[in-house]
């Protein structure tokens, strides 16, 4: 009985300290900048005022927050605005100006809750209450366009802007013409004698006619079962010679749903730059496969990957022909792949399919209603003013990874044409760090119209990246702190990037952390926070693994300030086994209320690679359907198929142009479009005005024009 009484009194005290908590409201939603956010303690209604966890709301709004436990006081700041709140006190301060609150901050379930309207409006944001959905909606003031750069973006397309008007990458049976079957550079015997490795068991055996490869188990990497011909192509070709891969294959057992996979690659032995990286879908019946590509200089290593599934595959008549420069790629026949969830158009057109749902979600998430108000100089609304609008830039970051600072004129033109952001890596290696080189590249990219540059990586915790002296002393905690702090401060102070990938490949790179645990991760983010730089954690490979979430949980629970979560999209066994794994990954990462950046989409710069184009389409849709994704970056400047696919998606389908509407009696016109920067033309009273306007996710998106 005493326990019951104590519990009852405790409950009464909690409620009395907070006033009356409304039970009729049910679940209260919070939408901040166009994103539905969640907190560990969900919002509550106290006497008609919604309160939310203080750290969650302040950090989501981009404010720094501190807690003084002795005085039970919250201190927060953003862009010169300083806020002070005290628990159980209705007196608050904005830049030392006293404000009386309707409801005082309080503590519930060990979490400090603060009034969301006061906090948001104090930071200059607009707050609305949607009673029908019981949702607090917070939007920002409209973004200003910096500069007047209009890139020469793609404008001519072979497909319409209809989402389902897609290129179909399905299989077609072809053979290599006799005229192209010259002396091969790789023969069936060569492949049978390749250096095969099987990390989880398997074997490769040949009867002189058919090569039979059995994979007993796989890891997360498709190189876990691979046949290599390293250095085999040395002195066998000249740069830009055209190669043709030709073979027949069938799946004997295993695979996924009766389909197996192999991937053929030719790469440079030091840079790993690939001339070809082509996936082939292997079915139970014998099938011919033909694929042409152009070989880059010194790409002398050849290999075939088998580590996608437990599978047994038979291959025969495997040849690689070098037709030199006698034929263009378009003149050489090609077999394209048939990944039903990437390549075929039919699922995207089928109502109720998850591909169709992706299309609808992207349309909902990445578009908004934009309001234009036209008045005369006396402030009177002008009816029937004509509003014309054309988009000239995306609202989100559309970028590319650039491994080299030395771009050709053709590469520069493509960067400017397709991208507004870039990740630079040349000069960022720790042992050869060159801030001047990195900054020169940043300046050159800005001149091309690139509005955001990310520098990567600051820390990659593996033996090949960190200095050898640090690797040898990695058990010395104090030396690790001193050396890594110096590295972070040197890079962040001297490189003029907009953002930084602070820690890269955290799942696979842990030379220091294998000795000291994960505490150095927290230290590295604290060093960056002291410099007030925007930094992200990144995982290029296996980002969908739960272990990535565990690292993020560890950082955030230990107070690390992580501005964004980076994700690399690679074609691997996991994305093949679970076609919606990527969508689930984004959903799992939403709980952090952090921006997400797709730091690399495997699309292949190889001219004839259709797999890269199909995977690119799938990756872009899965990313853009999540409102927390603020940017996508391709792994490289794309080649022909991927280039065409990328242009069609980003500048044809996800692009608004040719808008023409008239204002109503209130002088208002509304049109729906993709978030981005627009050229607006207003014609009224015989006069024409032209302005540029940014319409962005999570902003008010209102343009008011006065016609003189």
PLY file of the C-alpha trace (Angstrom):
ply
format ascii 1.0
element vertex 708
property float x
property float y
property float z
element edge 707
property int vertex1
property int vertex2
end_header
0.00 0.00 0.00
2.86 2.37 0.82
4.44 1.73 -2.60
1.17 2.56 -4.32
0.84 5.78 -2.30
4.41 6.81 -3.10
3.85 6.17 -6.80
0.63 8.19 -6.73
2.26 11.15 -4.96
5.18 11.08 -7.40
2.79 11.23 -10.33
0.87 14.12 -8.76
4.07 16.08 -8.21
5.18 15.53 -11.81
1.85 16.74 -13.17
1.58 19.70 -10.78
5.07 20.92 -11.69
4.06 20.93 -15.35
0.49 22.10 -15.18
-2.23 20.15 -16.97
-1.00 17.78 -19.67
-3.65 17.44 -22.34
-4.67 13.83 -22.88
-7.08 14.62 -25.66
-4.41 15.69 -28.13
-3.02 12.21 -28.72
0.29 12.02 -30.58
1.69 15.41 -31.56
3.83 15.62 -34.69
6.70 17.99 -35.34
7.61 19.00 -38.89
10.80 21.05 -39.13
11.98 22.40 -42.48
9.83 19.90 -44.38
10.95 16.88 -42.37
8.95 14.92 -39.80
11.29 14.72 -36.81
11.17 12.43 -33.80
12.58 12.82 -30.30
13.35 10.34 -27.53
10.55 12.05 -25.58
7.74 13.08 -27.85
6.04 16.50 -27.63
3.34 17.17 -25.04
0.57 19.76 -24.81
0.72 21.78 -21.59
-2.21 24.14 -21.16
-2.52 24.56 -24.92
1.20 24.99 -25.52
3.38 22.31 -27.12
6.66 21.51 -25.38
9.54 19.48 -26.84
12.92 18.18 -25.60
15.30 21.12 -25.41
18.39 19.54 -26.95
16.41 17.91 -29.75
14.67 21.11 -30.83
17.65 23.44 -30.50
20.06 21.15 -32.36
17.52 20.43 -35.12
17.15 24.19 -35.58
20.93 24.48 -35.82
21.51 26.18 -32.48
24.24 25.50 -29.96
22.86 24.52 -26.58
24.31 24.36 -23.08
22.81 23.29 -19.76
23.71 24.80 -16.38
22.65 22.14 -13.90
23.27 24.30 -10.85
20.72 26.92 -11.90
18.60 24.62 -14.11
19.14 27.06 -16.96
19.20 26.45 -20.71
21.51 28.62 -22.83
21.18 28.47 -26.61
22.55 30.54 -29.48
22.32 30.76 -33.27
23.46 33.46 -35.67
23.85 36.09 -32.96
20.59 35.29 -31.14
21.05 34.19 -27.53
18.25 32.53 -25.58
18.05 31.84 -21.86
15.39 29.66 -20.23
15.07 28.43 -16.65
13.16 25.37 -15.47
9.79 26.17 -13.85
10.18 29.88 -14.68
7.99 31.79 -17.11
10.69 34.43 -17.50
12.93 33.97 -20.53
15.53 36.15 -22.22
16.31 36.85 -25.87
19.58 38.78 -26.17
19.10 39.89 -22.54
15.58 41.17 -23.26
13.09 39.77 -20.75
10.14 37.81 -22.17
7.19 36.33 -20.28
6.21 32.83 -21.40
2.71 31.33 -21.44
4.09 28.11 -20.00
7.35 27.45 -18.19
9.93 24.85 -19.24
9.86 21.71 -17.14
11.16 18.21 -16.69
9.30 15.07 -17.72
10.70 11.53 -17.88
14.13 12.95 -17.03
14.03 15.19 -20.10
13.89 18.98 -20.10
11.01 20.25 -22.23
10.75 23.76 -23.65
7.93 25.60 -25.49
8.43 24.96 -29.19
6.73 28.14 -30.46
8.82 30.45 -28.29
12.07 28.70 -29.16
11.40 28.65 -32.90
10.13 32.21 -33.18
13.00 33.47 -31.02
15.34 32.05 -33.67
13.39 33.80 -36.43
11.36 30.85 -37.71
7.65 30.72 -38.50
5.46 28.31 -36.54
2.04 26.94 -37.54
-0.29 24.48 -35.87
-2.16 22.03 -38.12
-5.08 21.01 -35.96
-6.36 18.26 -38.27
-3.12 16.30 -37.93
-2.05 17.69 -34.53
1.25 18.79 -36.04
3.55 21.71 -35.29
5.06 22.97 -38.56
8.22 25.07 -38.43
9.48 26.77 -41.58
12.42 29.05 -42.19
12.67 32.40 -43.86
13.25 32.09 -47.59
16.79 31.38 -48.70
18.60 34.11 -50.59
20.34 33.33 -53.88
24.03 34.12 -53.67
25.42 35.34 -56.96
23.79 35.01 -60.35
25.30 31.86 -61.81
23.24 30.11 -64.46
25.02 26.92 -65.42
24.68 25.54 -68.94
22.48 22.65 -67.80
21.11 19.96 -70.15
18.08 21.07 -72.13
17.64 18.51 -74.93
16.32 15.04 -74.11
15.18 11.94 -75.99
12.55 11.09 -73.35
9.62 13.11 -72.02
9.45 14.51 -68.48
6.89 11.86 -67.51
8.38 9.80 -64.67
7.52 6.48 -66.29
9.03 7.38 -69.66
12.25 5.51 -68.91
14.96 3.80 -70.84
14.65 0.03 -70.60
17.88 -1.84 -69.87
16.65 -5.38 -70.47
18.60 -8.29 -71.91
18.98 -8.83 -75.62
20.82 -11.75 -77.20
23.74 -10.73 -79.42
26.94 -12.25 -80.76
30.29 -10.78 -81.70
30.53 -10.50 -85.51
33.24 -12.64 -87.10
34.98 -9.50 -88.37
35.61 -8.40 -84.77
36.95 -11.73 -83.54
40.62 -10.98 -83.98
43.36 -12.45 -81.80
41.95 -12.31 -78.23
43.91 -10.75 -75.36
42.20 -13.10 -72.87
41.09 -16.66 -73.66
39.09 -19.34 -71.78
42.39 -20.96 -70.80
43.64 -17.67 -69.34
40.53 -17.30 -67.18
40.77 -20.92 -66.03
44.35 -20.25 -64.90
43.47 -17.03 -63.04
44.39 -16.65 -59.35
41.12 -17.54 -57.61
40.44 -16.75 -53.94
37.41 -17.76 -51.87
37.22 -16.19 -48.41
34.22 -18.28 -47.34
35.04 -21.41 -49.29
34.62 -22.45 -52.90
36.57 -23.57 -55.92
37.11 -23.10 -59.65
37.67 -26.09 -61.91
37.86 -26.48 -65.69
37.45 -29.53 -67.91
39.12 -27.72 -70.80
35.78 -26.56 -72.16
33.69 -25.26 -69.26
34.90 -23.35 -66.19
32.80 -24.21 -63.14
32.97 -21.76 -60.21
31.37 -22.62 -56.87
30.97 -20.05 -54.08
30.23 -21.66 -50.69
29.74 -18.42 -48.75
29.99 -14.64 -49.08
30.92 -11.60 -47.01
29.74 -8.05 -47.61
32.33 -7.59 -50.36
31.95 -9.13 -53.81
35.73 -9.63 -53.91
35.32 -12.45 -51.38
35.19 -14.79 -54.38
37.24 -13.57 -57.32
39.52 -14.70 -60.13
42.37 -12.28 -60.82
44.69 -11.78 -63.79
46.87 -9.05 -62.30
49.22 -7.40 -64.78
47.96 -9.69 -67.52
47.14 -6.93 -69.99
50.51 -5.20 -69.84
51.78 -4.35 -73.35
48.65 -5.87 -74.92
46.85 -2.65 -75.84
47.08 1.10 -76.26
45.05 3.67 -74.36
41.50 4.05 -75.66
41.54 0.75 -77.54
38.08 -0.85 -77.67
37.68 -4.19 -75.95
34.85 -6.70 -76.31
33.99 -9.18 -73.56
32.23 -12.25 -74.95
31.19 -15.44 -73.13
28.37 -17.87 -72.41
27.25 -18.76 -68.89
24.55 -20.46 -66.89
23.59 -20.75 -63.23
23.77 -24.31 -61.90
22.58 -23.61 -58.34
22.19 -20.89 -55.72
21.95 -17.23 -56.59
18.84 -15.26 -55.70
15.47 -16.38 -56.96
17.10 -18.44 -59.68
19.51 -15.74 -60.84
23.25 -15.44 -60.21
25.74 -12.63 -60.74
29.29 -12.08 -61.87
31.11 -8.78 -62.38
33.97 -8.18 -64.80
36.53 -5.48 -64.11
39.68 -4.03 -65.65
41.55 -1.55 -63.49
44.73 0.38 -62.86
46.87 -1.49 -60.29
47.62 1.58 -58.15
44.67 3.97 -58.54
42.08 1.20 -59.06
40.47 3.41 -61.72
38.29 1.04 -63.71
37.94 0.82 -67.46
35.09 -1.63 -67.01
33.08 -2.69 -63.98
30.17 -4.53 -65.53
27.65 -6.78 -63.81
26.12 -9.73 -65.62
22.95 -11.49 -64.50
23.34 -15.24 -65.00
20.22 -17.37 -65.54
19.84 -21.20 -65.48
19.86 -21.56 -69.28
23.00 -21.06 -71.35
23.09 -17.42 -72.48
25.49 -15.36 -74.57
26.87 -12.14 -73.11
28.66 -9.42 -75.09
29.92 -6.13 -73.72
32.19 -3.48 -75.34
34.20 -0.84 -73.53
37.14 1.51 -73.94
40.33 0.68 -72.06
42.17 3.43 -70.22
45.95 3.66 -70.13
47.80 1.27 -67.80
44.67 -0.56 -66.63
46.55 -3.85 -66.76
44.71 -5.79 -64.01
41.73 -7.93 -65.06
39.37 -9.84 -62.77
35.97 -11.52 -62.52
34.01 -11.24 -59.26
31.75 -14.07 -58.12
31.13 -13.14 -54.46
27.51 -12.04 -54.70
25.71 -15.12 -53.43
26.25 -18.75 -52.62
26.17 -19.94 -56.21
27.60 -22.28 -58.79
28.12 -20.84 -62.27
29.47 -22.40 -65.44
31.27 -20.26 -68.04
32.50 -21.19 -71.49
34.00 -19.42 -74.51
35.24 -16.50 -72.38
37.15 -14.13 -74.67
38.26 -10.52 -74.49
38.95 -9.10 -77.95
40.90 -5.92 -78.68
39.48 -4.35 -81.83
41.79 -1.38 -81.25
40.20 1.75 -82.73
38.71 0.08 -85.78
35.17 0.36 -84.41
33.33 2.86 -82.24
31.49 1.59 -79.17
28.16 2.28 -80.84
29.15 -0.02 -83.72
29.88 -2.95 -81.41
26.91 -5.10 -80.27
26.16 -5.28 -76.55
24.18 -7.39 -74.12
22.60 -5.29 -71.39
21.47 -6.54 -68.01
18.00 -7.39 -66.78
17.66 -6.40 -63.14
13.90 -6.37 -62.79
14.00 -3.89 -59.91
16.51 -1.53 -61.58
16.36 -1.97 -65.31
12.92 -2.93 -66.57
10.42 -0.16 -67.12
7.36 -2.29 -66.38
7.64 -2.33 -62.54
7.97 1.46 -62.48
4.73 1.76 -64.46
2.80 -0.80 -62.39
0.40 0.80 -59.90
1.05 -0.45 -56.38
4.63 -1.62 -57.00
7.27 -0.28 -54.66
8.97 1.33 -57.66
5.75 3.20 -58.45
5.46 4.24 -54.80
9.01 5.62 -54.95
8.02 7.86 -57.85
4.99 9.20 -55.97
7.03 9.82 -52.82
9.74 11.75 -54.66
7.09 13.90 -56.31
5.57 14.66 -52.90
8.81 15.25 -50.99
10.77 17.28 -53.54
8.03 19.62 -54.73
6.06 22.41 -53.10
3.51 25.15 -53.71
5.12 28.52 -54.41
3.23 31.77 -53.94
3.81 34.94 -55.95
2.05 38.15 -54.84
1.94 41.12 -57.21
1.06 44.64 -56.04
1.31 48.17 -57.37
3.42 50.80 -55.62
0.43 51.82 -53.46
0.16 48.26 -52.17
-2.95 47.33 -54.16
-3.14 43.76 -55.50
-2.87 43.41 -59.25
-5.24 40.94 -60.86
-4.35 39.00 -64.03
-0.64 39.69 -63.76
1.14 37.03 -65.80
3.70 34.97 -63.91
6.24 32.89 -65.86
8.75 30.70 -64.07
11.69 28.53 -65.11
13.98 26.62 -62.80
17.73 27.13 -63.26
19.22 25.34 -60.23
18.37 22.55 -57.81
17.73 23.27 -54.14
19.73 20.23 -53.04
23.39 19.44 -53.62
23.98 17.59 -56.86
27.62 16.61 -56.87
30.48 14.46 -58.09
33.61 12.95 -56.53
36.80 14.33 -58.06
39.88 12.27 -57.27
42.21 14.47 -59.31
42.64 18.23 -59.32
43.74 18.09 -62.96
40.59 18.15 -65.08
40.56 18.24 -68.86
38.52 20.89 -70.64
35.92 18.24 -71.44
35.71 17.20 -67.79
35.38 20.82 -66.66
32.51 21.33 -69.10
30.73 18.23 -67.77
31.25 19.24 -64.14
29.74 22.66 -64.80
26.90 21.21 -66.88
25.71 18.49 -64.51
26.74 19.45 -60.98
26.42 22.21 -58.40
28.59 20.50 -55.77
31.75 18.41 -55.56
33.82 16.30 -53.18
37.56 16.97 -53.55
40.20 14.45 -52.49
43.39 15.39 -54.33
45.81 16.86 -51.79
43.84 15.62 -48.77
45.99 12.58 -47.95
47.47 13.00 -44.50
51.14 12.38 -45.32
51.09 14.50 -48.48
48.52 17.11 -47.41
48.65 20.23 -49.57
46.19 22.95 -48.54
47.26 25.22 -51.38
46.49 22.52 -53.94
43.10 21.77 -52.40
42.15 25.45 -52.24
43.21 26.03 -55.84
40.88 23.23 -56.87
38.07 24.70 -54.78
38.54 28.11 -56.41
38.49 26.54 -59.87
35.30 24.64 -59.09
33.57 27.75 -57.76
34.40 29.50 -61.02
32.62 26.66 -62.84
29.41 27.33 -60.90
29.93 24.82 -58.09
28.20 26.25 -55.02
29.35 23.70 -52.43
32.65 21.87 -52.03
33.24 19.07 -49.53
36.81 18.09 -48.61
37.49 14.42 -47.86
38.78 12.77 -45.82
40.13 14.46 -42.71
40.56 11.18 -40.81
40.52 7.69 -42.25
41.62 5.42 -39.45
43.61 2.84 -41.38
47.28 1.98 -41.75
47.59 3.22 -45.32
46.21 6.70 -44.47
47.60 7.71 -41.09
51.32 8.53 -40.70
53.49 5.52 -39.89
54.71 7.22 -36.71
51.14 7.53 -35.48
50.35 3.95 -36.43
53.33 2.74 -34.41
52.24 4.84 -31.42
48.51 4.17 -31.69
48.35 2.66 -28.19
49.59 5.95 -26.69
46.32 7.76 -25.98
47.88 11.17 -25.32
50.01 11.09 -28.45
47.00 10.01 -30.51
45.05 12.95 -29.11
47.81 15.44 -29.85
48.56 14.23 -33.38
44.95 13.82 -34.51
43.98 17.18 -33.02
46.80 18.84 -34.94
45.67 17.09 -38.15
42.05 18.17 -37.74
42.93 21.75 -36.84
45.42 22.04 -39.70
42.92 20.85 -42.30
39.85 22.68 -41.02
41.69 25.97 -40.53
43.50 25.96 -43.86
41.12 24.35 -46.36
38.37 26.62 -47.70
35.78 23.89 -48.14
32.14 24.39 -47.19
31.96 21.05 -45.38
34.28 18.20 -44.44
34.02 14.43 -44.24
35.66 14.23 -40.83
35.68 10.45 -40.36
35.53 8.20 -43.40
34.91 4.46 -43.65
34.34 4.01 -39.91
33.24 0.38 -40.27
36.33 -0.81 -42.09
39.00 1.64 -40.85
39.84 1.27 -37.17
43.61 1.01 -36.73
43.64 3.42 -33.79
40.29 2.38 -32.40
41.30 -1.27 -32.34
43.77 -0.24 -29.63
41.98 2.58 -27.81
38.30 1.83 -28.34
35.88 4.33 -29.86
36.60 7.27 -27.56
38.94 8.88 -30.14
35.91 9.31 -32.42
34.30 11.59 -29.85
37.56 13.51 -29.43
37.82 14.13 -33.17
34.35 15.62 -33.36
34.99 17.82 -30.33
38.10 19.25 -32.04
36.00 20.08 -35.12
33.17 21.59 -33.07
35.60 23.99 -31.43
36.42 25.33 -34.90
32.72 25.75 -35.80
33.00 23.77 -39.03
30.35 21.56 -40.61
31.47 17.95 -40.55
29.99 14.57 -41.36
30.60 10.93 -40.63
30.75 8.74 -43.74
30.60 5.09 -44.71
31.18 4.33 -48.37
30.59 0.61 -48.15
28.08 -1.38 -46.07
26.34 1.78 -44.83
23.13 -0.24 -44.52
24.68 -2.44 -41.84
23.30 -1.96 -38.26
26.88 -1.44 -37.07
26.91 1.95 -38.80
23.95 3.02 -36.68
25.82 1.80 -33.61
28.73 4.15 -34.32
26.35 7.06 -34.83
24.52 6.17 -31.60
27.83 6.11 -29.76
28.89 9.51 -31.05
25.59 11.24 -30.33
25.14 9.67 -26.89
28.58 11.01 -25.98
27.73 14.55 -27.05
29.53 14.61 -30.40
28.27 17.22 -32.84
27.69 15.45 -36.15
26.19 17.74 -38.77
25.39 15.12 -41.39
25.47 11.39 -42.04
27.26 10.25 -45.19
26.23 7.16 -47.14
27.97 5.48 -50.06
25.85 3.54 -52.57
27.73 0.64 -54.15
26.57 -2.25 -56.30
27.26 -5.20 -54.03
25.78 -8.42 -52.77
23.58 -6.69 -50.22
21.89 -4.34 -52.67
21.30 -7.27 -54.99
19.90 -9.58 -52.31
17.50 -7.03 -50.79
16.19 -4.68 -53.46
14.68 -2.31 -50.90
17.58 -2.45 -48.45
18.55 1.10 -49.35
15.07 2.46 -48.63
15.09 0.71 -45.25
18.53 2.15 -44.52
17.32 5.72 -45.00
14.28 5.03 -42.83
16.52 3.69 -40.06
18.73 6.79 -40.19
15.82 9.26 -40.02
15.59 8.88 -36.24
18.70 11.03 -35.79
17.03 14.12 -37.33
20.29 14.74 -39.19
20.91 15.71 -42.77
21.96 12.77 -44.91
24.35 12.99 -47.84
24.76 10.25 -50.42
28.49 10.75 -50.80
28.99 8.31 -53.67
26.64 6.58 -56.11
28.27 3.85 -58.17
27.29 4.76 -61.70
30.51 3.98 -63.59
32.27 6.37 -65.92
32.62 3.52 -68.42
30.95 4.47 -71.68
29.15 1.19 -72.31
28.12 0.37 -68.74
24.34 -0.03 -68.59
24.34 -1.50 -65.08
25.66 1.77 -63.69
22.87 3.68 -65.41
20.18 1.37 -64.05
21.64 1.42 -60.54
21.95 5.21 -60.73
18.22 5.53 -61.41
17.35 3.26 -58.49
19.78 5.08 -56.16
18.54 8.56 -57.04
14.89 7.66 -56.46
15.59 5.89 -53.17
17.60 8.88 -51.93
15.30 11.69 -53.00
12.20 10.07 -51.50
13.70 10.77 -48.06
13.47 14.47 -47.10
16.54 14.23 -44.84
18.76 13.61 -47.88
20.20 17.02 -48.75
22.64 15.95 -51.43
23.73 13.19 -53.78
27.21 12.78 -55.27
28.21 10.47 -58.11
31.38 8.40 -57.71
32.80 9.93 -60.90
31.87 11.94 -63.96
29.45 9.53 -65.64
29.91 7.83 -69.00
27.43 7.58 -71.86
24.56 5.48 -70.47
24.82 6.84 -66.94
25.35 10.36 -68.27
22.15 10.19 -70.31
20.22 8.69 -67.38
21.50 11.33 -64.96
20.64 14.21 -67.29
17.14 12.85 -67.88
16.43 12.42 -64.17
17.86 15.63 -62.79
17.17 18.11 -65.59
14.12 16.66 -67.31
12.02 14.71 -64.82
12.99 16.48 -61.57
12.91 19.92 -63.15
10.23 22.60 -63.49
10.05 24.79 -66.57
7.55 26.64 -68.71
5.25 27.68 -65.84
2.64 30.28 -66.78
-0.07 31.40 -64.32
-2.10 34.56 -63.68
-2.78 36.27 -60.37
-6.27 36.26 -58.86
-8.25 39.19 -57.44
-5.95 39.18 -54.40
-2.93 39.59 -56.65
-1.81 36.05 -55.81
-0.70 33.19 -58.04
0.40 29.76 -56.85
2.27 27.13 -58.82
3.70 23.75 -57.90
7.28 22.87 -58.74
10.50 21.25 -57.67
12.46 23.05 -54.98
15.17 25.16 -56.56
16.22 28.54 -57.91
13.90 30.15 -60.44
13.87 32.91 -63.00
10.54 34.71 -62.50
9.03 37.04 -65.12
6.05 39.21 -64.20
4.00 41.07 -66.78
1.42 43.56 -65.45
0.05 46.93 -66.54
2.12 46.73 -69.71
5.36 46.36 -67.77
7.68 43.39 -67.37
9.89 42.60 -64.39
12.46 39.83 -64.02
13.72 38.51 -60.69
15.37 35.37 -59.35
13.88 33.53 -56.40
14.85 30.52 -54.31
12.00 28.18 -53.39
13.31 25.69 -50.85
12.14 22.77 -48.76
11.04 23.93 -45.32
10.81 27.63 -46.21
7.87 30.02 -46.50
8.33 30.21 -50.30
6.54 33.50 -50.87
7.64 36.09 -53.42
6.17 39.58 -53.31
6.70 41.85 -56.30
5.86 45.54 -56.54
5.22 46.83 -60.06
6.09 50.50 -60.28
0 1
1 2
2 3
3 4
4 5
5 6
6 7
7 8
8 9
9 10
10 11
11 12
12 13
13 14
14 15
15 16
16 17
17 18
18 19
19 20
20 21
21 22
22 23
23 24
24 25
25 26
26 27
27 28
28 29
29 30
30 31
31 32
32 33
33 34
34 35
35 36
36 37
37 38
38 39
39 40
40 41
41 42
42 43
43 44
44 45
45 46
46 47
47 48
48 49
49 50
50 51
51 52
52 53
53 54
54 55
55 56
56 57
57 58
58 59
59 60
60 61
61 62
62 63
63 64
64 65
65 66
66 67
67 68
68 69
69 70
70 71
71 72
72 73
73 74
74 75
75 76
76 77
77 78
78 79
79 80
80 81
81 82
82 83
83 84
84 85
85 86
86 87
87 88
88 89
89 90
90 91
91 92
92 93
93 94
94 95
95 96
96 97
97 98
98 99
99 100
100 101
101 102
102 103
103 104
104 105
105 106
106 107
107 108
108 109
109 110
110 111
111 112
112 113
113 114
114 115
115 116
116 117
117 118
118 119
119 120
120 121
121 122
122 123
123 124
124 125
125 126
126 127
127 128
128 129
129 130
130 131
131 132
132 133
133 134
134 135
135 136
136 137
137 138
138 139
139 140
140 141
141 142
142 143
143 144
144 145
145 146
146 147
147 148
148 149
149 150
150 151
151 152
152 153
153 154
154 155
155 156
156 157
157 158
158 159
159 160
160 161
161 162
162 163
163 164
164 165
165 166
166 167
167 168
168 169
169 170
170 171
171 172
172 173
173 174
174 175
175 176
176 177
177 178
178 179
179 180
180 181
181 182
182 183
183 184
184 185
185 186
186 187
187 188
188 189
189 190
190 191
191 192
192 193
193 194
194 195
195 196
196 197
197 198
198 199
199 200
200 201
201 202
202 203
203 204
204 205
205 206
206 207
207 208
208 209
209 210
210 211
211 212
212 213
213 214
214 215
215 216
216 217
217 218
218 219
219 220
220 221
221 222
222 223
223 224
224 225
225 226
226 227
227 228
228 229
229 230
230 231
231 232
232 233
233 234
234 235
235 236
236 237
237 238
238 239
239 240
240 241
241 242
242 243
243 244
244 245
245 246
246 247
247 248
248 249
249 250
250 251
251 252
252 253
253 254
254 255
255 256
256 257
257 258
258 259
259 260
260 261
261 262
262 263
263 264
264 265
265 266
266 267
267 268
268 269
269 270
270 271
271 272
272 273
273 274
274 275
275 276
276 277
277 278
278 279
279 280
280 281
281 282
282 283
283 284
284 285
285 286
286 287
287 288
288 289
289 290
290 291
291 292
292 293
293 294
294 295
295 296
296 297
297 298
298 299
299 300
300 301
301 302
302 303
303 304
304 305
305 306
306 307
307 308
308 309
309 310
310 311
311 312
312 313
313 314
314 315
315 316
316 317
317 318
318 319
319 320
320 321
321 322
322 323
323 324
324 325
325 326
326 327
327 328
328 329
329 330
330 331
331 332
332 333
333 334
334 335
335 336
336 337
337 338
338 339
339 340
340 341
341 342
342 343
343 344
344 345
345 346
346 347
347 348
348 349
349 350
350 351
351 352
352 353
353 354
354 355
355 356
356 357
357 358
358 359
359 360
360 361
361 362
362 363
363 364
364 365
365 366
366 367
367 368
368 369
369 370
370 371
371 372
372 373
373 374
374 375
375 376
376 377
377 378
378 379
379 380
380 381
381 382
382 383
383 384
384 385
385 386
386 387
387 388
388 389
389 390
390 391
391 392
392 393
393 394
394 395
395 396
396 397
397 398
398 399
399 400
400 401
401 402
402 403
403 404
404 405
405 406
406 407
407 408
408 409
409 410
410 411
411 412
412 413
413 414
414 415
415 416
416 417
417 418
418 419
419 420
420 421
421 422
422 423
423 424
424 425
425 426
426 427
427 428
428 429
429 430
430 431
431 432
432 433
433 434
434 435
435 436
436 437
437 438
438 439
439 440
440 441
441 442
442 443
443 444
444 445
445 446
446 447
447 448
448 449
449 450
450 451
451 452
452 453
453 454
454 455
455 456
456 457
457 458
458 459
459 460
460 461
461 462
462 463
463 464
464 465
465 466
466 467
467 468
468 469
469 470
470 471
471 472
472 473
473 474
474 475
475 476
476 477
477 478
478 479
479 480
480 481
481 482
482 483
483 484
484 485
485 486
486 487
487 488
488 489
489 490
490 491
491 492
492 493
493 494
494 495
495 496
496 497
497 498
498 499
499 500
500 501
501 502
502 503
503 504
504 505
505 506
506 507
507 508
508 509
509 510
510 511
511 512
512 513
513 514
514 515
515 516
516 517
517 518
518 519
519 520
520 521
521 522
522 523
523 524
524 525
525 526
526 527
527 528
528 529
529 530
530 531
531 532
532 533
533 534
534 535
535 536
536 537
537 538
538 539
539 540
540 541
541 542
542 543
543 544
544 545
545 546
546 547
547 548
548 549
549 550
550 551
551 552
552 553
553 554
554 555
555 556
556 557
557 558
558 559
559 560
560 561
561 562
562 563
563 564
564 565
565 566
566 567
567 568
568 569
569 570
570 571
571 572
572 573
573 574
574 575
575 576
576 577
577 578
578 579
579 580
580 581
581 582
582 583
583 584
584 585
585 586
586 587
587 588
588 589
589 590
590 591
591 592
592 593
593 594
594 595
595 596
596 597
597 598
598 599
599 600
600 601
601 602
602 603
603 604
604 605
605 606
606 607
607 608
608 609
609 610
610 611
611 612
612 613
613 614
614 615
615 616
616 617
617 618
618 619
619 620
620 621
621 622
622 623
623 624
624 625
625 626
626 627
627 628
628 629
629 630
630 631
631 632
632 633
633 634
634 635
635 636
636 637
637 638
638 639
639 640
640 641
641 642
642 643
643 644
644 645
645 646
646 647
647 648
648 649
649 650
650 651
651 652
652 653
653 654
654 655
655 656
656 657
657 658
658 659
659 660
660 661
661 662
662 663
663 664
664 665
665 666
666 667
667 668
668 669
669 670
670 671
671 672
672 673
673 674
674 675
675 676
676 677
677 678
678 679
679 680
680 681
681 682
682 683
683 684
684 685
685 686
686 687
687 688
688 689
689 690
690 691
691 692
692 693
693 694
694 695
695 696
696 697
697 698
698 699
699 700
700 701
701 702
702 703
703 704
704 705
705 706
706 707
